[in-house]
Amino acid sequence: TDPRTPRLDFMVRLWLRRLLEFFLARRTAALLILLALGLWGITGSMRMRVETDYTKNFSRSSPLVQGYEVIERELGGAGVWDVMLPAPATLGSEYLAQVRQLEQRLRELSVRDGDGRLALSKVLSIADAEFASRSGALLSQLPLVARMQGMRAAMPDFTGVLLTSEVDQAGYRWLRIMLRSHEQVGAAAKSELVQAVKLEVDAFTRSAAWGALFSQVPPAAEVTGYHVMLGKLVASILSDQWKCFLLASLGILLVMTIAARSLWLALMAIIPNAFPITLVLGTMGWWGMPINMGAAMIAAVSLGLSVDSSIHYLLHYRRSLRATPQRPWKALQSAQENVGLAVVLSTVALIAGFLSLTTSEFIPTVVFGTLASLTMLGGLLGNLVLLPLLISPVGGAAKPRKTA
């Protein structure tokens, strides 16, 4: 050993060499354990669910969350969404009666939420306002058209929100049923309630009684609103993550194949970097931890950062192998000691940077920083343990050499 080598440098290189020798001596057992962990991660990633509670993006002490809790407790919930129904150009009593019937069916819907039930807390439309106007002795004597015109004149903004004043290009107006539900509930129950409302609206608007209100087949009703859109947004981020992960893997595979001049080595470089990502996300799936926007972005980002270490490792290994083709173990040990040190230092720097994100008050940023740090640490171990196991020659193990 060069006596001018700093002690820390020497100790890290010695540790890297012993790490390599330890796992190479137990190659079969190590690969079987890693295969089992990989299967754990893959199956768990299929069980991931989406976090649809917007308030979970902030800490419990946040004024925003505290305000939401007041709305949840006092006003029937912070989840606001809508059912948009096609309406004829001229409303009739039969149409409004059908709308009220649909509203009643929506009020009766409920889904399981843990040990309790989740239902809509508010269902309101202009049909309810029109029905309430009949309670007055004078208003009850007026025709429906007059009552509707009176409401539009007295409350133009309110009426305009609930019913369009003009017909669309197809000759239909649109009536809005406003729904309110609790926001701070389980993601599964929230998704089930949205799906139950969609099925109920679809079944009702396909009935003969509904179709008889129109001269021709009307457009389909829509269940929409930010409550629905937020769930779709996070779900789409989750699905887009796997698309980006696949595209990133293919792009990196192409670059690695060109750099290493070997498709096999390129494939071996992808596995150690994809492994920790799959393991982290799979563990979240098995533990039932919902995926938010921060967790949904780590796959492609972490893969792109950690694969840099694999590139340096493989290129150094190939150069050393060309210099000593009869001693592949020597080439592997050289890559482990020389590139491994740089990999450790760069990964520690990246982890320190990502951990700084955990000081944020925005929970997805905290989750992203935490999971990115975990996957970078996993990528470090993957490049120092799994990558050598995959590219090392079969038939023996590196022999430890004495150090001065």
PLY file of the C-alpha trace (Angstrom):
ply
format ascii 1.0
element vertex 404
property float x
property float y
property float z
element edge 403
property int vertex1
property int vertex2
end_header
0.00 0.00 0.00
1.25 3.46 -0.87
2.19 5.10 2.49
1.10 8.46 1.09
-2.50 7.21 0.76
-4.78 9.02 3.26
-5.97 6.73 6.01
-9.66 7.36 5.27
-9.10 6.57 1.60
-7.26 3.39 2.54
-9.99 2.29 4.99
-12.80 2.87 2.47
-10.94 0.95 -0.24
-10.27 -1.89 2.19
-13.93 -2.01 3.18
-15.02 -2.04 -0.47
-12.64 -4.88 -1.26
-13.82 -6.96 1.68
-17.44 -6.26 0.77
-16.76 -7.61 -2.71
-14.96 -10.69 -1.44
-17.67 -11.43 1.14
-20.51 -11.49 -1.38
-18.56 -13.18 -4.16
-17.76 -16.01 -1.76
-21.52 -16.42 -1.19
-22.64 -15.56 -4.69
-25.44 -18.12 -5.09
-27.01 -17.42 -1.72
-26.75 -13.66 -2.25
-28.40 -13.82 -5.67
-31.23 -15.99 -4.32
-31.88 -13.53 -1.49
-31.83 -10.60 -3.90
-34.18 -12.46 -6.24
-36.62 -13.01 -3.37
-36.44 -9.32 -2.46
-37.01 -8.40 -6.10
-40.14 -10.57 -6.26
-41.30 -8.97 -2.99
-40.90 -5.54 -4.58
-42.59 -6.43 -7.87
-45.64 -7.99 -6.21
-45.88 -5.16 -3.70
-45.75 -2.51 -6.42
-48.91 -4.06 -7.87
-50.70 -3.35 -4.58
-49.94 0.37 -4.49
-52.86 2.72 -3.97
-53.20 6.44 -4.51
-53.52 9.09 -1.79
-56.48 11.26 -2.75
-56.80 13.29 0.47
-55.43 16.72 -0.45
-54.96 17.66 3.21
-52.41 14.86 3.60
-50.05 17.05 1.56
-49.58 19.29 4.61
-48.71 18.76 8.26
-51.48 18.50 10.85
-50.45 21.84 12.37
-50.84 23.69 9.06
-53.52 26.45 9.07
-54.80 25.01 5.80
-55.41 21.59 7.37
-57.02 23.13 10.44
-59.35 25.12 8.19
-60.24 21.97 6.28
-61.04 20.22 9.56
-63.53 22.96 10.43
-65.22 22.51 7.04
-65.19 18.73 7.48
-66.75 19.00 10.93
-69.20 21.87 10.50
-70.14 22.05 6.80
-70.41 18.43 5.74
-66.99 17.95 4.19
-64.46 19.72 1.97
-64.88 17.42 -1.02
-66.90 19.34 -3.63
-67.89 17.69 -6.89
-70.73 17.71 -9.41
-73.03 15.73 -11.63
-73.67 17.46 -14.95
-76.99 16.46 -16.55
-78.19 17.38 -20.03
-81.43 19.36 -19.92
-83.96 20.26 -22.61
-84.11 23.85 -23.83
-87.35 24.34 -21.88
-87.52 22.73 -18.45
-90.65 20.88 -17.48
-92.02 19.62 -14.18
-91.39 16.02 -15.26
-87.71 16.73 -15.86
-87.22 18.40 -12.45
-89.08 15.53 -10.77
-86.66 13.08 -12.39
-83.71 15.16 -11.17
-85.05 15.09 -7.61
-85.52 11.34 -7.88
-81.88 10.94 -8.93
-80.79 13.16 -6.05
-82.67 10.97 -3.58
-80.96 7.87 -4.95
-77.59 9.58 -4.60
-78.36 10.51 -0.97
-79.03 6.84 -0.22
-75.65 5.69 -1.57
-72.98 4.62 0.91
-69.76 2.63 0.84
-67.67 0.99 3.53
-64.99 3.15 5.15
-63.16 1.08 7.75
-65.67 0.24 10.47
-68.18 2.86 9.28
-69.92 4.02 6.14
-69.16 6.92 3.81
-71.98 8.75 2.03
-72.64 12.08 0.35
-73.28 14.75 2.97
-74.94 17.27 0.61
-76.85 16.89 -2.68
-78.32 20.08 -4.16
-79.59 21.34 -7.51
-81.93 23.94 -8.94
-84.66 21.31 -8.77
-84.54 21.62 -4.97
-84.71 25.42 -5.17
-87.69 25.22 -7.52
-89.43 22.74 -5.23
-88.80 24.98 -2.18
-90.31 27.96 -4.02
-93.66 26.18 -4.08
-93.99 26.61 -0.32
-95.10 30.21 -0.78
-98.81 30.66 -1.36
-98.28 33.15 -4.20
-95.33 31.43 -5.88
-97.06 28.05 -5.86
-99.76 29.49 -8.13
-97.28 30.63 -10.77
-96.31 28.39 -13.71
-92.88 26.74 -13.67
-91.49 29.09 -16.33
-92.42 32.15 -14.26
-90.87 30.73 -11.10
-87.63 29.92 -12.94
-87.49 33.40 -14.48
-88.10 34.92 -11.05
-85.23 32.94 -9.53
-82.90 33.95 -12.37
-83.85 37.63 -11.89
-83.51 37.54 -8.09
-80.39 35.32 -7.89
-78.64 35.44 -11.28
-75.28 34.14 -10.05
-76.78 31.28 -8.06
-79.08 30.24 -10.89
-76.33 30.57 -13.49
-74.13 28.19 -11.51
-76.85 25.53 -11.33
-78.30 25.81 -14.85
-76.84 27.18 -18.07
-78.86 30.02 -19.53
-78.09 29.20 -23.17
-78.27 25.95 -25.11
-75.12 24.37 -26.54
-74.52 23.51 -30.19
-76.54 20.31 -29.84
-79.53 22.22 -28.45
-79.15 21.18 -24.79
-78.78 23.10 -21.58
-76.84 21.63 -18.66
-78.05 21.23 -15.09
-75.61 20.88 -12.22
-76.17 18.72 -9.16
-73.71 19.86 -6.50
-72.31 17.12 -4.27
-70.38 17.45 -1.04
-68.53 14.67 0.76
-65.85 14.31 3.40
-62.29 14.79 2.19
-60.37 13.33 5.13
-61.31 9.69 4.56
-59.56 6.63 3.22
-58.47 6.69 -0.41
-60.21 3.37 -1.12
-63.55 4.56 0.32
-63.33 7.83 -1.59
-62.68 6.03 -4.87
-65.52 3.60 -4.19
-67.94 6.45 -3.52
-66.98 8.20 -6.76
-67.44 4.94 -8.65
-70.79 4.29 -6.95
-72.05 7.75 -7.95
-70.92 7.18 -11.54
-72.70 3.83 -11.73
-75.88 5.25 -10.21
-75.94 8.25 -12.56
-75.21 6.05 -15.56
-77.97 3.58 -14.66
-80.50 6.35 -14.01
-79.82 8.24 -17.25
-80.15 5.02 -19.26
-83.67 4.39 -17.96
-86.72 4.68 -20.19
-88.23 7.38 -17.97
-85.18 9.59 -18.45
-85.01 9.02 -22.19
-88.68 9.92 -22.55
-87.89 13.49 -21.45
-85.95 14.13 -24.68
-86.92 14.05 -28.33
-83.68 12.23 -29.18
-80.94 10.39 -27.31
-79.31 13.01 -25.02
-75.58 13.31 -24.28
-74.20 11.23 -21.43
-74.18 12.71 -17.94
-70.79 13.56 -16.40
-69.51 13.15 -12.84
-66.78 15.74 -12.41
-65.33 18.37 -10.08
-61.99 18.91 -8.35
-62.70 16.06 -5.90
-62.84 13.63 -8.83
-60.09 15.32 -10.83
-57.58 15.24 -7.96
-57.96 11.48 -7.64
-57.48 11.07 -11.40
-54.50 13.42 -11.33
-52.56 11.41 -8.76
-53.60 8.12 -10.37
-52.38 9.38 -13.74
-49.09 10.46 -12.17
-48.70 6.94 -10.81
-49.36 5.32 -14.19
-47.19 7.89 -15.96
-44.39 7.08 -13.53
-44.19 3.53 -14.86
-44.27 4.81 -18.44
-41.45 7.25 -17.71
-39.57 4.53 -15.85
-39.86 2.21 -18.85
-38.81 4.90 -21.33
-35.91 5.96 -19.10
-34.79 2.34 -18.79
-34.88 1.85 -22.56
-32.98 5.09 -23.17
-30.35 4.24 -20.56
-30.09 0.71 -21.96
-29.36 2.13 -25.41
-26.71 4.53 -24.10
-25.13 1.83 -21.95
-25.02 -0.59 -24.87
-23.16 1.99 -26.95
-20.80 2.90 -24.09
-20.02 -0.64 -22.96
-20.30 -2.16 -26.45
-22.26 -4.99 -24.89
-26.01 -5.46 -24.53
-25.39 -7.95 -21.74
-23.38 -5.49 -19.64
-25.98 -2.80 -20.32
-28.74 -5.07 -19.00
-26.63 -5.89 -15.95
-26.24 -2.15 -15.29
-30.01 -1.53 -15.34
-30.86 -4.26 -12.82
-28.91 -2.92 -9.78
-30.44 0.53 -10.25
-34.01 -0.60 -10.88
-33.87 -3.05 -7.97
-33.96 -0.52 -5.07
-36.71 1.51 -6.76
-38.89 -1.58 -7.11
-38.08 -2.64 -3.56
-38.98 0.74 -2.02
-42.25 1.12 -3.95
-43.12 -2.53 -3.38
-42.60 -2.17 0.35
-44.94 0.82 0.35
-47.50 -1.32 -1.46
-47.23 -4.19 1.03
-47.42 -1.84 4.01
-50.49 -0.12 2.58
-48.81 3.29 2.37
-50.65 5.41 -0.23
-48.66 6.98 -3.05
-48.76 10.77 -3.30
-47.30 13.06 -5.94
-43.86 13.00 -4.33
-43.59 9.22 -4.28
-44.85 8.97 -7.85
-41.83 10.84 -9.22
-38.93 8.92 -7.72
-38.59 6.05 -10.23
-37.25 7.82 -13.31
-35.34 10.44 -11.28
-33.53 7.90 -9.08
-32.75 5.62 -12.01
-31.18 8.44 -13.99
-29.00 9.53 -11.06
-27.80 6.16 -9.80
-27.03 4.65 -13.22
-24.13 7.10 -13.55
-22.22 5.01 -11.02
-22.83 1.87 -13.05
-21.42 3.51 -16.18
-18.14 4.40 -14.45
-17.94 0.98 -12.82
-18.43 -0.93 -16.09
-16.06 1.25 -18.12
-13.30 0.86 -15.53
-13.94 -2.88 -15.40
-13.68 -3.20 -19.18
-10.45 -1.17 -19.32
-8.89 -3.28 -16.58
-10.10 -6.47 -18.22
-8.46 -5.48 -21.52
-5.21 -4.80 -19.68
-5.28 -8.15 -17.83
-7.63 -10.47 -19.79
-6.40 -13.53 -17.89
-7.24 -12.02 -14.50
-10.96 -10.99 -14.49
-11.06 -11.01 -10.71
-8.25 -8.46 -10.65
-10.22 -6.21 -13.02
-13.32 -6.50 -10.84
-11.37 -5.70 -7.70
-9.79 -2.66 -9.36
-13.21 -1.31 -10.35
-14.55 -1.96 -6.86
-11.73 -0.14 -5.09
-11.19 2.78 -7.46
-14.68 3.54 -8.78
-16.37 2.38 -5.58
-14.76 5.15 -3.57
-16.05 7.84 -5.95
-19.47 6.17 -6.01
-19.67 6.26 -2.21
-18.71 9.92 -1.99
-21.03 11.08 -4.79
-23.95 9.09 -3.39
-23.43 10.52 0.10
-23.50 14.01 -1.40
-26.71 13.26 -3.31
-28.37 11.78 -0.23
-27.43 14.86 1.81
-29.01 17.05 -0.86
-32.22 15.03 -1.00
-32.50 14.89 2.78
-32.61 18.69 2.85
-36.02 18.39 1.19
-37.38 16.72 4.32
-37.44 20.12 6.06
-40.27 21.28 3.79
-43.81 21.75 5.09
-45.20 20.29 1.86
-45.50 16.55 2.52
-44.96 15.36 -1.11
-41.61 17.19 -1.08
-40.70 15.45 2.18
-41.75 12.07 0.78
-39.80 12.66 -2.42
-36.65 13.60 -0.51
-36.94 10.61 1.83
-37.68 8.02 -0.84
-35.09 9.44 -3.23
-32.49 9.15 -0.45
-33.50 5.54 0.22
-33.36 4.61 -3.46
-29.99 6.33 -3.86
-28.68 4.35 -0.89
-30.13 1.21 -2.45
-28.53 2.14 -5.76
-25.17 2.49 -3.99
-25.46 -1.00 -2.54
-26.73 -2.28 -5.87
-23.68 -0.96 -7.70
-21.25 -2.23 -5.06
-22.87 -5.62 -4.42
-25.39 -6.67 -7.06
-23.54 -5.34 -10.12
-20.30 -7.23 -9.29
-22.31 -10.39 -8.63
-23.94 -10.12 -12.05
-20.83 -9.37 -14.13
-18.27 -11.49 -12.28
-17.10 -14.70 -13.98
-18.76 -17.88 -12.77
-16.65 -20.59 -11.22
-14.85 -19.06 -8.31
-14.48 -16.16 -5.96
-11.97 -13.43 -5.60
-9.16 -14.41 -3.32
-8.49 -11.98 -0.52
-5.09 -10.43 -0.67
-3.12 -9.28 2.28
-2.84 -5.61 2.89
0.22 -3.94 4.20
0 1
1 2
2 3
3 4
4 5
5 6
6 7
7 8
8 9
9 10
10 11
11 12
12 13
13 14
14 15
15 16
16 17
17 18
18 19
19 20
20 21
21 22
22 23
23 24
24 25
25 26
26 27
27 28
28 29
29 30
30 31
31 32
32 33
33 34
34 35
35 36
36 37
37 38
38 39
39 40
40 41
41 42
42 43
43 44
44 45
45 46
46 47
47 48
48 49
49 50
50 51
51 52
52 53
53 54
54 55
55 56
56 57
57 58
58 59
59 60
60 61
61 62
62 63
63 64
64 65
65 66
66 67
67 68
68 69
69 70
70 71
71 72
72 73
73 74
74 75
75 76
76 77
77 78
78 79
79 80
80 81
81 82
82 83
83 84
84 85
85 86
86 87
87 88
88 89
89 90
90 91
91 92
92 93
93 94
94 95
95 96
96 97
97 98
98 99
99 100
100 101
101 102
102 103
103 104
104 105
105 106
106 107
107 108
108 109
109 110
110 111
111 112
112 113
113 114
114 115
115 116
116 117
117 118
118 119
119 120
120 121
121 122
122 123
123 124
124 125
125 126
126 127
127 128
128 129
129 130
130 131
131 132
132 133
133 134
134 135
135 136
136 137
137 138
138 139
139 140
140 141
141 142
142 143
143 144
144 145
145 146
146 147
147 148
148 149
149 150
150 151
151 152
152 153
153 154
154 155
155 156
156 157
157 158
158 159
159 160
160 161
161 162
162 163
163 164
164 165
165 166
166 167
167 168
168 169
169 170
170 171
171 172
172 173
173 174
174 175
175 176
176 177
177 178
178 179
179 180
180 181
181 182
182 183
183 184
184 185
185 186
186 187
187 188
188 189
189 190
190 191
191 192
192 193
193 194
194 195
195 196
196 197
197 198
198 199
199 200
200 201
201 202
202 203
203 204
204 205
205 206
206 207
207 208
208 209
209 210
210 211
211 212
212 213
213 214
214 215
215 216
216 217
217 218
218 219
219 220
220 221
221 222
222 223
223 224
224 225
225 226
226 227
227 228
228 229
229 230
230 231
231 232
232 233
233 234
234 235
235 236
236 237
237 238
238 239
239 240
240 241
241 242
242 243
243 244
244 245
245 246
246 247
247 248
248 249
249 250
250 251
251 252
252 253
253 254
254 255
255 256
256 257
257 258
258 259
259 260
260 261
261 262
262 263
263 264
264 265
265 266
266 267
267 268
268 269
269 270
270 271
271 272
272 273
273 274
274 275
275 276
276 277
277 278
278 279
279 280
280 281
281 282
282 283
283 284
284 285
285 286
286 287
287 288
288 289
289 290
290 291
291 292
292 293
293 294
294 295
295 296
296 297
297 298
298 299
299 300
300 301
301 302
302 303
303 304
304 305
305 306
306 307
307 308
308 309
309 310
310 311
311 312
312 313
313 314
314 315
315 316
316 317
317 318
318 319
319 320
320 321
321 322
322 323
323 324
324 325
325 326
326 327
327 328
328 329
329 330
330 331
331 332
332 333
333 334
334 335
335 336
336 337
337 338
338 339
339 340
340 341
341 342
342 343
343 344
344 345
345 346
346 347
347 348
348 349
349 350
350 351
351 352
352 353
353 354
354 355
355 356
356 357
357 358
358 359
359 360
360 361
361 362
362 363
363 364
364 365
365 366
366 367
367 368
368 369
369 370
370 371
371 372
372 373
373 374
374 375
375 376
376 377
377 378
378 379
379 380
380 381
381 382
382 383
383 384
384 385
385 386
386 387
387 388
388 389
389 390
390 391
391 392
392 393
393 394
394 395
395 396
396 397
397 398
398 399
399 400
400 401
401 402
402 403
